[in-house]
Amino acid sequence: MNPAMTSEATSEPALLDASALTSDPDLESRFAESSHRILADLVRGGAALGWVTPPSRDEVAELLGHVVSAAQAGDAALRAAYLGRRLVGLGYWLRYARPTHRPHADLEKVAVDAAAHGRGIGRALTGALIADARGAGIEVLTLDARGDNVGALHLYRSLGFSEYGRLPGFVAVGELRYDKVFCMLDLRRQG
């Protein structure tokens, strides 16, 4: 196990990047399964993560494989938060593929195990991903969130993101409709 891992009782999570995750065979073999558990449980509970029904294990494994490959090519960053040996959160951004958009990236997902909410893990993951974006020369980091995800929107604003657009009633979950909120962080203006 990675020596940077913290004990469960420690309030600070260990934040591992894609390189650390793939360099430890034990960690790597459990990462997709643990990620699937977190994502499926959150979606099952109504979380706004882009799925209406919980994703399959294969879907999560394929997604993470894509993100790890992109990170190895310099086109993404992946962070995983551990308390002790337990994965409690993950997040990633992906660089835009179109040539005119290459200096920019989209913060695709930040997900924290419901049992670990309120411990600052989402803030730590997002902060690390912002630092990774800055280090990769990303100029503008974008994201979108469901309008009822008040906690996430508050977190993003507190980290410097600003809203640049909103599609009213755009997200359909059964009969319910939610706004899709677009946010950006201009890293060109920050030192």
Solvent accessible surface area in square Angstrom, and as a share of the most:
residue,aa,sasa,rsa
1,M,78,0.35
2,N,29,0.15
3,P,137,0.86
4,A,61,0.47
5,M,28,0.13
6,T,34,0.20
7,S,66,0.42
8,E,77,0.35
9,A,99,0.77
10,T,55,0.32
11,S,72,0.47
12,E,117,0.52
13,P,17,0.11
14,A,8,0.07
15,L,49,0.25
16,L,8,0.04
17,D,55,0.28
18,A,8,0.06
19,S,77,0.50
20,A,22,0.17
21,L,3,0.01
22,T,39,0.23
23,S,86,0.56
24,D,21,0.11
25,P,106,0.67
26,D,61,0.32
27,L,1,0.00
28,E,82,0.37
29,S,83,0.53
30,R,78,0.29
31,F,12,0.05
32,A,33,0.26
33,E,86,0.39
34,S,25,0.16
35,S,0,0.00
36,H,19,0.08
37,R,92,0.34
38,I,1,0.01
39,L,1,0.00
40,A,3,0.02
41,D,70,0.36
42,L,19,0.09
43,V,9,0.05
44,R,155,0.57
45,G,72,0.69
46,G,44,0.42
47,A,32,0.25
48,A,26,0.20
49,L,23,0.12
50,G,80,0.77
51,W,49,0.17
52,V,98,0.56
53,T,94,0.55
54,P,52,0.33
55,P,5,0.03
56,S,61,0.39
57,R,143,0.52
58,D,115,0.60
59,E,76,0.34
60,V,0,0.00
61,A,46,0.35
62,E,133,0.60
63,L,41,0.20
64,L,6,0.03
65,G,38,0.37
66,H,105,0.47
67,V,0,0.00
68,V,26,0.15
69,S,67,0.43
70,A,15,0.12
71,A,21,0.16
72,Q,128,0.57
73,A,75,0.58
74,G,39,0.37
75,D,36,0.19
76,A,9,0.07
77,A,11,0.09
78,L,2,0.01
79,R,44,0.16
80,A,0,0.00
81,A,0,0.00
82,Y,5,0.02
83,L,0,0.00
84,G,10,0.09
85,R,134,0.49
86,R,79,0.29
87,L,3,0.01
88,V,0,0.00
89,G,0,0.00
90,L,2,0.01
91,G,0,0.00
92,Y,6,0.02
93,W,2,0.01
94,L,32,0.16
95,R,46,0.17
96,Y,73,0.28
97,A,89,0.69
98,R,166,0.61
99,P,117,0.74
100,T,112,0.65
101,H,72,0.32
102,R,87,0.32
103,P,45,0.29
104,H,39,0.18
105,A,0,0.00
106,D,23,0.12
107,L,8,0.04
108,E,76,0.34
109,K,28,0.12
110,V,26,0.15
111,A,3,0.02
112,V,15,0.09
113,D,16,0.08
114,A,65,0.50
115,A,84,0.65
116,A,0,0.00
117,H,108,0.48
118,G,87,0.84
119,R,95,0.35
120,G,43,0.41
121,I,2,0.01
122,G,15,0.14
123,R,106,0.39
124,A,30,0.23
125,L,0,0.00
126,T,0,0.00
127,G,29,0.28
128,A,15,0.12
129,L,0,0.00
130,I,14,0.07
131,A,57,0.44
132,D,32,0.17
133,A,0,0.00
134,R,91,0.33
135,G,71,0.69
136,A,42,0.33
137,G,49,0.47
138,I,5,0.03
139,E,61,0.27
140,V,15,0.08
141,L,0,0.00
142,T,17,0.10
143,L,6,0.03
144,D,67,0.35
145,A,12,0.09
146,R,38,0.14
147,G,20,0.19
148,D,65,0.34
149,N,48,0.25
150,V,107,0.62
151,G,54,0.52
152,A,21,0.17
153,L,8,0.04
154,H,118,0.53
155,L,28,0.14
156,Y,20,0.07
157,R,116,0.42
158,S,59,0.38
159,L,43,0.21
160,G,42,0.41
161,F,7,0.03
162,S,61,0.40
163,E,71,0.32
164,Y,118,0.45
165,G,26,0.25
166,R,100,0.36
167,L,73,0.36
168,P,108,0.68
169,G,33,0.32
170,F,119,0.50
171,V,40,0.23
172,A,51,0.40
173,V,44,0.25
174,G,60,0.58
175,E,166,0.74
176,L,105,0.52
177,R,134,0.49
178,Y,44,0.17
179,D,39,0.20
180,K,47,0.20
181,V,0,0.00
182,F,46,0.19
183,C,2,0.01
184,M,49,0.22
185,L,3,0.01
186,D,13,0.07
187,L,11,0.05
188,R,148,0.54
189,R,199,0.73
190,Q,71,0.32
191,G,109,1.05
